[in-house]
Amino acid sequence: MKKKYLKSYLNQIIDFKKYYYFLTHRENKKFIGIDGFYSLDHKRRDSGGKFGDKRINDFLEDTIILNDRIKSSLEIKEDLDQYLNKTHLNELKEIIRKSEEKGISVIFIIPPRLKDYSEIHILKKYLPQGTIIDISNAKKYPELYMTDYTFDIGHLNDKGAEFFTKYITEEFTKNRNF
């Protein structure tokens, strides 16, 4: 039951930009979407299929770029320390510290489909264990890199978002007692 609740909760907060947009444009109720999540697929349906044509078609014309993202997700560079951004590391540690003072546990999510993971992977080495959920690995989470679950190069479609939420929920519930 707790896993189901967590999945629902994560589904509702997954798209922060739309949430912010909703807060600033409350009179437009369609941005609430289904269960609080307003996907690009949903936006496309609401626009009568007009939204996103170029983005979808550009992606479908050249899906090789997705292979580059897959390769990036699997590539572990030799000397990762050279990619360490100490300013970012200090900011993240400060977020963790301030949150813990308020009894809040912070968890950072490493998403799929980034162009480069070098700086992010080195941060994992220096952040406290249990503060990162990494769902970027294309071998471990292949659905997140499949064309069938893609809206455009950087976004999942509705079905892909379901897999994304499922994987975050599974990783979150691992080694945590509710």
C-alpha positions in Angstrom: 0.0 0.0 0.0 2.8 2.4 0.9 4.5 1.7 -2.4 1.3 2.5 -4.3 0.8 5.7 -2.4 4.5 6.8 -3.0 4.1 6.1 -6.8 0.9 8.2 -6.8 2.6 11.0 -4.9 5.7 11.0 -7.2 3.5 11.0 -10.2 1.9 14.2 -8.9 5.1 16.1 -8.3 7.2 14.8 -11.2 6.7 17.8 -13.5 7.7 20.9 -11.4 7.5 23.3 -14.3 3.8 22.5 -14.9 3.2 22.7 -11.2 4.7 26.2 -11.1 2.8 27.2 -14.1 -0.4 26.0 -12.5 0.3 27.9 -9.4 0.8 31.1 -11.4 -2.1 30.5 -13.8 -4.7 28.9 -11.5 -7.6 30.2 -13.6 -6.7 27.7 -16.3 -7.8 24.5 -14.8 -6.7 22.2 -17.7 -3.1 22.5 -16.4 -4.0 20.3 -13.4 -4.1 17.4 -15.9 -4.7 13.8 -14.8 -3.8 13.3 -11.2 -1.9 16.5 -11.2 0.5 15.5 -14.0 0.2 17.3 -17.3 2.3 15.4 -19.8 3.4 16.5 -23.3 1.2 13.8 -24.7 -1.7 15.2 -22.8 -0.9 18.7 -24.1 -0.7 17.3 -27.6 -4.2 15.7 -27.2 -5.6 19.0 -25.8 -4.3 20.9 -28.7 -6.0 18.6 -31.2 -2.6 17.1 -32.2 -1.1 20.5 -33.1 1.4 20.7 -30.3 4.7 19.0 -30.7 4.6 17.9 -34.3 8.0 19.4 -35.1 9.6 18.0 -32.0 8.2 14.5 -32.6 9.0 14.5 -36.3 12.6 15.9 -35.8 13.2 13.0 -33.3 11.6 10.3 -35.5 13.7 11.5 -38.5 16.9 11.0 -36.6 16.6 8.5 -33.7 20.4 8.0 -33.8 20.7 10.8 -31.3 19.0 8.6 -28.8 21.8 6.1 -29.2 24.2 8.9 -28.2 22.2 9.4 -25.0 22.2 5.7 -24.3 26.0 5.6 -24.8 26.3 8.6 -22.4 24.3 6.9 -19.8 26.6 3.9 -19.8 29.9 5.6 -20.2 32.0 5.9 -17.0 35.0 8.2 -17.7 38.3 7.3 -16.3 39.3 10.4 -14.3 35.9 11.6 -13.1 37.5 13.9 -10.5 38.5 16.3 -13.3 34.7 16.9 -13.8 34.0 17.8 -10.1 32.3 21.1 -9.9 33.1 22.1 -6.3 30.6 24.9 -6.3 27.7 22.5 -7.3 28.9 20.0 -4.7 29.0 22.6 -1.9 25.5 23.8 -2.9 24.1 20.3 -2.8 25.7 19.6 0.5 24.2 22.9 1.9 20.8 21.9 0.6 21.2 18.5 2.4 22.4 20.2 5.6 19.6 22.8 5.8 17.0 20.1 5.0 18.3 17.8 7.7 18.1 20.6 10.2 14.4 20.8 9.4 13.9 17.0 9.5 13.7 16.7 5.8 15.5 14.0 3.8 16.7 15.1 0.4 16.9 12.7 -2.5 18.3 13.8 -5.9 17.2 12.0 -9.0 19.5 11.4 -11.9 17.2 11.2 -14.9 17.6 9.4 -18.2 18.5 10.9 -21.5 21.1 13.6 -20.5 23.7 14.5 -23.1 26.5 14.0 -20.6 26.7 12.5 -17.1 30.3 13.2 -16.2 29.7 16.0 -13.7 26.7 14.2 -12.2 28.5 10.9 -11.7 31.4 12.4 -9.8 28.9 14.2 -7.5 27.5 10.8 -6.5 31.0 9.9 -5.1 31.0 12.9 -2.8 27.4 13.1 -1.6 26.1 11.0 1.3 24.8 7.5 0.5 21.1 7.4 0.2 20.7 10.9 -1.2 20.7 9.9 -4.9 18.3 7.8 -7.0 20.0 7.1 -10.3 17.8 5.9 -13.1 20.0 7.0 -15.9 21.6 3.6 -16.8 20.1 2.4 -20.2 21.0 -1.2 -19.5 19.2 -1.2 -16.1 16.2 0.9 -17.3 15.9 0.2 -21.0 12.3 1.4 -21.4 13.5 4.9 -20.6 15.5 4.9 -23.8 13.1 3.2 -26.1 11.6 5.1 -29.1 8.1 3.6 -28.2 8.2 5.5 -24.9 9.6 8.8 -26.3 7.9 12.1 -27.0 11.1 13.8 -28.1 14.8 13.4 -27.5 14.6 14.7 -23.9 11.0 13.7 -22.9 9.2 10.5 -22.3 5.6 10.0 -23.5 2.8 9.0 -21.1 3.8 5.3 -21.1 7.5 6.3 -20.6 6.5 8.5 -17.7 4.8 5.5 -16.1 8.0 3.5 -16.3 10.0 6.6 -15.0 7.6 6.8 -12.0 7.7 3.0 -11.4 11.5 3.0 -11.3 11.8 6.0 -9.0 9.3 4.3 -6.7 11.2 1.0 -6.7 14.5 2.7 -6.0 13.0 4.9 -3.3 11.4 2.0 -1.5 14.5 -0.1 -1.6 16.3 0.0 1.7 13.8 2.4 3.3 11.4 1.4 6.0 7.9 2.9 5.9 
